[in-house]
Amino acid sequence: MNEDLSTGAEPLAADAFAQDLRQAVDRITQVLEREVPLLKALKGEAIEALLDEKRAATESYMALAERLRAAPKLLDGLAPAAREELRTAAGRLTSATEANARALRAGLEANSRLVKTIAQAVTEQSLGNNRYRADGRPRSSAPRGATPACSVNKML
């Protein structure tokens, strides 16, 4: 990225700013594209390992986007080919963002179904497991305080 961007003193030339913006868009797009298969596979640790990189890429992109909102003429005079490269990069980012959102929703729904299924199985087992007789003695040979096993056989 160009050093001039961080100073905020003088506006960057259109080509230099466009290059910085395209690099930031490409960087966040690449992170999102790597994250989607991890989300689909519910690989929590691998997703967590991407968070710092995702945060840095997002902050870089947002800083450039804010600068462009504040000074929309930064891209005036940009060559048509460079403008098209930016549009293409923005399209890839949009696609990656949409895929990421779908994968996040699917992962959240799967986790929610899993928690509900476990809670339901525990509740059903607890309701059907009257371990004590009316006189307070155990009904079975299970040791005191033993928690019954629970299995879940359900497609999530």
N, C-alpha and C positions, 0 to 999 in steps of 0.2 A: 504494500500500500504506500502511496505517496506520503512523505513526511509533512508536506504543506497542510494536509487535512487536519492534523492534530493542533496546529498553531491557531487556526481560526482567524488569522490576521488578514490574509488576502484570499479572495476566491480562487479556487483552482481553475485552470483552463478546462474547457468542456471535455476535451479528450482525456485528460488526467482524472477528472472527477468521474467520468463515465467508466474508466478502467477500474478505479477504486470501487465504484458501486457494483460493477459486474463481478469483480472478485469477491466482494462481500456476499452478493446474491448466490454465486456459485458455491461459496463455502457453507452457507447455511443450508443450501439445497443438498449438498453432499452429506452433511450430517443427518438431515431428515431422511434421506434415501437409505442411509445405513441403519437408522433407527427403526424404520418400518418393519423389516423382517424380524427384528428383535422383539418388537411389540407383538407381532403376530404369534411368535413362539413363546411369549410371556417370559422372556429372559431378563428378569428384574436386575440382576447384578450387571449384566452387560449394558442395559439401558442406563443404569446409574453411572457407569463408567463414561458414558457419553455426555453426561450433564454439564460438566465444566466446559467442554468444547462447544456444546450447543449454546450455552449461556454466552460465551465469548463471541461466537459467530452472530448470535442474535443481537447482542449489544453493538457490535460493529455495524451491522446492517441498519439497526435502528438509528444510530448516530448519523449515518449517511442519509437515511431517509428523512430524518428531521432537518438536516441541513438543506436538503433539496426542497422540502416543504417551505422552509424559511426563505429560500432564495431560488425560486423555480427557474430563473434565467441561467442557472449554473450549466444547464445543458444546451443553451442557445449556441448555435454554430456547430453543433455536433454533426459529424458526417453521417449521411444516411446509413451507411454500412454499420457504423458503431451504434447508431440508434436501433437498428434491427437486431444487433447482438444483444443489446439491453432488453429488447422486447422478448427475444427468445429465452434469455436467462430468466426473465420475470415469469414467463410461461412455465418453465421448468420448476421454478419455486412454487408457483401456484399449484401445480400438479403434485409436487412433493408434500406440500402443506395439506392438501386434501387427502392424500393417501395416509399421511401421518394421523390426521384427525379420525379417519375411518378406523385405522388400526388401534388408536387409543380407545375409541368407543367400544370396539369389539373386545378389547382386553378388559375394560371396565365391566362390561356386561358379563364376560366369562367369570371374572372374579366375584361379581355380585351373585351370580347363579351358584358358584361354589360355596360361598358363605351361607346362602339361604339353604342349600342342600344339606350342608353340615349341621346347621341349626335345626333343620327339620328332622334329620336323622337322630340327633341327640335328644330332641324333644320327644319323638316317638318312642325311642328306647327308654327314656326316663319315665314316661307315662306307663309303659307296659312292664316296667321292671319294679315290681313291688317286692323289695328284698326282705322286708320284715313282716313278721306275723303280728297279730293284735297284741300279743304279750311282749313285743319288743325284741324277740329273739330272731336271728337271721333265718330266712326260709331255705337258703341253700348252703352249700359248703364253701362258698366264696369267703376268703379271708375278710375280716373287718376292714372297712375303708377301701376295699378294692373297687376300682372303677371298671365297669364292664367294657368289653371291647365294642367298638362301633365300626361298621364298614359301610361304605357308600358305593352302591352299584348303580350309577346313573350317568348317562351321557350329558355332559355340560355343554 
